[in-house]
């Protein structure tokens, strides 16, 4: 069992700590009540959870945050993002309303509470991670706030006791024309006359930068006069600013975690995977049972744009040189294994590809390694486990960077822009300037998986459109690709929708 509040402190120092550090100074181990669906995460959780829960809850939340960030990179509107995220939230991080009378309310809210604080520990170490975590958590909070039941939302807001000053009737009369003009901004004529919209509060304009930018508040002497209908934006801004401050405090407490060798590896893995979600979280096989995957048709699969850039580059290098170095062979063999190429066909593929050497040389230097990769030879554990698993984007991005003469790795990360554009245009048929410019921006921002998804969506735009229109694939089944084998599977299913709709419907 695991204490989720890992911080302990010398009682002699309690009186000298200011109130901002209270979350680390006192640990009152007690059950937490969750009267509201939403949470400002002001109080750390203090009950016991298992290591397995600690890791799995964090993984589930990480999937949600990574996909929210992907929605932002794709410039989805709030409505589009909410529609895209709903099935994912229902699956990985559901939160029912009080009115639903669900028996899972406490369990859902406990998981939401704990997973937030676990990821807060994982992403507090650097300024960049703190900024990104605050951004996506704020997006999630805003989405939930907007979708909440109106009564429950108001009850939650009232429980926050936010430091807002209500505008007096006298001041409203003094500023009647200015407030009326502000209230009517962006509204239908006459709609701002409701009693709710005539209720105003004022706060420092620094607390509501979004409303100031959108001209939805009246500014006077450093204060923003906010109509009631914009209250939600103020709550979101308050959530964001509080989380920023709390993350800074968390960062100061991180050195205390070094003593716990159970937590440190998990937290390091989670923060590492915020670069791109690890596809081991997906857990579904990428092989398609009804697909004809054999040595003779690998060239056709490449030509039909079923392979991502990393595998397309490996294949073209193999065809050009009739050879790949060790890590290239390993990365490509595991990918081919993952798409459904059996051992016998894989051996045939490599023997035909290495056409400049003799059978004897191939059998001595390469045959065993292919069999070992498939789990056909080697130790008992290797055979029982079926060999090695195909590499995820995360593993390709972060392990064994390619050196001179090597073709493995991720082109979006390891190529310069000139070579990447050549690969995309000449090797994959991507000539659209808008797409190439987008890939360049993604590469510069180190959003390598987003660049890959951008290319995928361009090469399959007609099929994706038809799949959505026909209801063959849901938004959840079209979430961000984070594994080369998932790229292949989705591409193959989309390109063969008319032939195998049953398989497409079963995906995910």
N, C-alpha and C positions, 0 to 999 in steps of 0.2 A: 504494500500500500504506500501511497505517496502523499505527503503534505503538499498541497498546491501552493500554500504560502510558504516559500522556502526561506524567507528573510527572518532572522532572529537578531536581537540586539541586546546589549548590556543594559539591564534596568537602571543602572546608575546614570546613564546618559539620556534617559527619556525626557527629563525636564529641560534639557538644553536644545532639543530639536524643535524647529519651528513647525507650524501646523501643516505646511506643505509636504513634509516628510512623514506625516502620520501613517500613510499607507505602509511604510516600512518599519515604523517604530513600534507599533502595537499589533499583535496577532491574536485576535479573539476567535478561537476556533469554535464556530457555531454554525448551525444550519442557516442557509440563506433563503429568505422568502422572496418570491417573484410576483408581486401583485400586478405588474404591467408586462405587456408583451415586449415593449421597447426597453432599452437599458442604456444609461449613460456610462456604465462601467466605472463608477466612482469608487466602488469598494471591491478590493480583491477577494476572490473566493478563498474560503478557509477550511472547507471540509476535505475529507480524504477521497482520492480517486486512484485508480490503478495506473501503472505505467502504460498499459495498453490503451486505456481511455485517453491518457495524456497525449499520446502520439496520434491516435486515430481521430480524435476530435480536432486536433490542430490540422491534420491533413485535409479533413473535410472542409474546414473553413478556408484553408489555403486554396483549394480548388475554386471556391466561390470568389475569393478576392482576385485570383489570377484571371478568371473569366470576366469579372467586372472591369479590370484594367484593360483587358482585350477589347471590351465593348467601347471603352473610352478611346483607345487607339484607332478604332474603326469609325469614330465619330457617329456612333449610334445616338439617336435622340433618347431622352429619358423614357419615353413610351416604348421605343424599340428595345432599349436595354432591359426594361422591366419585363417585357414579353419574352425576351430571350432568356432571362435569368430565372423566371418563375419555375420551370420544371427542374432546374438545377437546385434552387433553394428548397423546393419541396422534397428533393431527394437527399440532399446533403446537410441542410441546415434549416429544417422547417420550424416555423413559429406560429402556432395557432392563436387566435384571439380568445379572450376570456369567454365571449359569448358562444364559442364553439363547444364549450363543455367537454373538451377533449381530455381523455385520461392521461395524455402524454404532456400536458402543459408544463409540469415541473421538470420532467426529463429534458424536454426541448430547450427550456430556458436555462437550465443548468449547463447543458452542452454549449449553448451560445455564450454564456457568461465565462465559462472556463476556457473555451477555445480562443476567445478574444485575448484573455490575459496570457495564455501560453504563447500566442503569436506576438503579443506585445514584448515578451521576453526575447523572442527570437529576432525581432526586427528593431530593437532599441539600440543596437551596437554602433551603428553609423548614422550620420545625418541623412544620407540618401535613403537608407532603409526606413528611417523614421518618417521622412517626408512622404515616401510612397505608401507606407502603411497608413498614415493619417489620411491620405487622399482616398484610398480605396475603402477604408472603413467608413469615412464620411459618405462616400457614394452609397455604401450598403445601408447606412443609417437613414439617409435621405429617401432611398427607395422604400424602405420599410415604413418610414413615417408617412409618406404619401399614400401608401397602401393600407394603412391602419384604419380600423373602424373609427369614425369621427368622435364618438363619445369616449372611447378608450384612449384615443390620441389626446383629447383635451384633458382627460384625467391624468394622463402621464405628464403632460406639460405643466399642469397645476402642481404636481408633486415635486417638480424640480426646484421650486422657490427661486426662480431666476431674479436677478437684481434689475428689474425693469421699473421705471418710474411712470406711473399712470399720469397722463396729461389731464389737468383739471378742466372743469367746465369753463372756468373763466379764461384760461389760456386758449381753449378751443374756440371760444367766441372771438378772442383777439386775433387768432390766425385763421378764421373761418374760410376766407377765400383761398389762402394758400393750401390749407388742408383739403379743401374740396377739390382743388385742381390736382393735387397729388392722388387723392382717392379715386378720381375719375380716370387717371392715366391707364390706358390699355383696357378700360372697361366699357361695356355698352352703356349708352346714354341712360341715365337714371338708375343704373344698377348699384351705384355707390351710395344711394340714399338709405340703405338698410342700417338698422341700429348697430349691427356688428361692425360694420365698416366705419361707423362714427366713433368707435372705441379706439383710442390712440394710446401709445406708450412712447417714451423717448429713452434712447440709450446713446452712448458715445458712437459716433459714426464709424469708428474703427471696428466695432463689433459686427457691423452689417455691411461689409464691403460689396457683396453681391447686389444687395438692394440699392446701394448708392450708385453702382455702375449701371444698373438697369433703370435708374430714375424712379424708383418706386417708393421713395421716402422724401420727406421735406427736411432740408438741412438748415439749421439755425444755431449759431454760436457753438459749433462743435458737437451738436446733438442731432441725431436722426429721429424724426417723428414718424413712427411706423404705424400704419393702419393694421387692424386685427387680422385681416386676411393674409398679411405677410408674416404672421407670427411663426409659421413653420420654418421660414428661411432663417429667422433669428435663432430658433432652436438648433438648427443644423450648424450654424456658425458657432454657437456656443459649444456644441459637441466637439467640433473640430479644434477650437482653441484650447479647450480643456484637455483633449487627448494629446495635443502637442506638448503641453506642460507636463502631463503625466509621463509621457515617453522620455522626457529629459530626466525626470527623477528615476525612472526605471533604469536608464543607461548608467546612472551613478551606482545603482545597486547591483549591477551585473557581476562585478568581481566576486561577490559573495557566492555566486553559483558555481565557481570553479571547483569548490570542494565536493560537489555532487556529481560523480562520474556517471550517474544514470541520466541526468538531464542534459548535460553539456553536449554530448554527441547528437541527441535528438534536435536540440535547438539549432546547432550548427547546420544540420542537414536541412531543416526547415528554411533557415535564412538563405542558404545556398540555393534552394529550389525556388526562391522568389524571383530568381533570374528568369527561369522558365519552369513551369510545373513539371514534376517528374511523372512520366507516363506510367510508372509502376503503379500509380494511384488508379489507373483506369481498370486494369485487371482483366480485360477481355482479350481473347485471342484475336489476332489480326488475320488468321488464315480463313479463307472462304471455301467451304466444303465443296461447293458446286463449280468452282473455278478450275480450269485446266492449266495447272502450273507445271511446266516441264522445261527441261533444258532447251528444247528446240524453240520455245516461244518467248524466252526472256527478252530477246531483241525487240520483239513486237510489243511487249509490255512497256519497254522503255520508250519506243517510238510513239506509243499512245499516251504518253505523259502520265503514266501511273506511278513513276518513281520520283521521289523528291530530289532536289538538286544534289544532295550529298551522294545518293546512290546512283543517280544519273551520271555524275562525274566519275565515280568509281568504275561504272560499266564502260563508259567511253574510253577511259584510260586503259582499262583491261583490253578492249578491242584494239586500241592503237598500239600498245606495247606488248601484248600477249603475256603480260605479267603484272602483278601487284605485290607490293611489299607486305610484310607480316600484318601490320595493323589494318591495312586496307583489305587484305584477304579476310581477316577476322570480322571486321565490321560488315563487309558485304556478304560473307557466308551466313552470318547470323540473321541478316535482313532476309536473305533468300529462304532460309529455314523458316523464318516467321511468316512469310507470305504463303507457305505451303509446299515449297519444293522439298521433296523427300530426299533421303540420304543418297540413294542410288542415282537419282537424277542430278543431284548436286555434284557428285563425283564426276559424272559424265560432263556436266557443264564446265567444271574446272579443267578437266583433261582436254576437252576440245578448245578451251580458251588458251591454255598454255601450249600452243601448237608449235613452239620452237624448241621443245625439249622431247626427249625420248620417253617411252612408257616407263622404263626402268628409273629414270630420274624423277618422274612424277611420283611413282609409287614410293620411292625412298624418301623424298623431301617434302611432299605435300599431302599425300593420301591420308596418312595417320592424323594429321591436324584437322582435316575436314571431319573424319570419323569421330575424333575427340570432341569437336564442337557440337556434334549431334548427340553425344553421350553414348556412342556405340562402343567406345573403348575408354580406358582410363580407370580411375578408382571407382569403388562401389557407389559412393555418393554421387559421382558424376553420371554414372549410368542410370541410377535410380531417378535422378533429377532430370534426365533427358538432355543433358548437356547444358550449354550456356543459353541465357535469354538474349533476344535481340536488344541492341543498344537503344536507349531512349535518347531524345534530343539532349537532355541534361548531361548524360554520360559523354556523348559525342562532343558537346561544347566544352566540357571541363576536364576531360582526361586525355592524355597522350596527344598533345597538339602535333600536327604534321610537320616533319622536317623536309629538307631537300629531297626531291625524288619521291615523296610520299603523297598519296592521293586521298587519304582518309580525312576525317574531320568534317566540319561544317563550312561550306563555301561562304555562307553569309557572314561568318565570323573570321575565317582564316584566309579568304581571298581578299586582294585589294579590289577596289571598285571596278577598275578596268577589266580585270580578269572575271569578276563576277558578272558584269554585263555581257561579256563575250559568252560565258557559259549559258546565261539565261536566254540570250537572243539566238545564238547559233545552235546551242545544244537542246534548248527546251521551247524555242519558238516564241519567247516573250519579247515583243518588239514595241509594245505600247509605252510611249514616253512617260505617261502618267504613272504607270505601274513601276517602271524602272526608277523614276524619281522617288516614288514612295519607298521602294526597297532601299534606296540610298539613304533616305531619312531614317528608316528603321535601323539600318546598319550603324549609322552615326550615333544613334541613341542606344545602341547595343540591345535592341529589341529583335534579336535574330529570329526567334520563333514567329514573330509577327510578320517579318519579311517573307518567311516561308509560307505562312498562311495567305499573305497577300498574293503571292504567285499562284498558289493553289486555287484561290477564288477566281483569279483571272482566267486560268486555264479551264476552269469548270463552271464558268458563270452561267452558261445556258442550262447546264444540267442541274445546278443548284436552284435556279429560278423555277425550273419545271418540277423539281422534287418538292419545293415548298408549295407551289400552286396545287399539286396533286395530293398533297398531304402524305407523301411517301416517307419523308424525313421530317422530324421535328427539330425545333431550335436546339434542343439538348443534344441531338445526334449530330448537329453541325457545329458543336462547340470547338474552341481553338484546338488545333492539332498540335500535339507535343511529342509525337513519336513517329519515326519514318514508316513503321509498319501500319500505323493508323492512317497515315497519308495514303499509302497504297490501297488499303482496304476501302477507304471512303471514295477514292478516285475510281477504283474498279466497279464499285456498286453504282456510283453515279453514272458512269459511262455505259453500264449495262442494265439500266433501269427497266427497259422494255422487256428484257429477256429473263430477269430474275427479281421481280418485284417482291416476291416472298422473302428472299434473303435480305433485301433492303429494309423491309419493314421490321425484320428481326434484329437489325443492328442496334447496339447499345442497350 
